[in-house]
Amino acid sequence: MGKREKRLKKQEESLLKRAEEHRIKAETEKGRLDTTRDYWLAEAEEYEQQAKERRELRLRKEKEKR
């Protein structure tokens, strides 16, 4: 696995971790003016989408190597 694949894998893992943290915040924290429950859920979905893009890119690069 090359440097780029390692970096993409690490980014994917950290984005998924951050999305999980945001989902927990959506369940536990009371909303404020700028950080409502919907805000936390939207942020989590955005991070999950970015992680999905990283995964697809990493898998595409692995297929090109073969």
C-alpha angles and dihedrals in degrees: 000000000000130000094265094051091049091050093049091048092050091048091049092052094047093048091052090048091051091048090053091050090051092050089052090050090050090056100041111029127077112237124252128196094279102024109053126159090262090053093055092047092048091050091050091051091049092052091048090052091051090049090051090052091050091050093050091048092048092049091047090053091049091052091050090055092057 
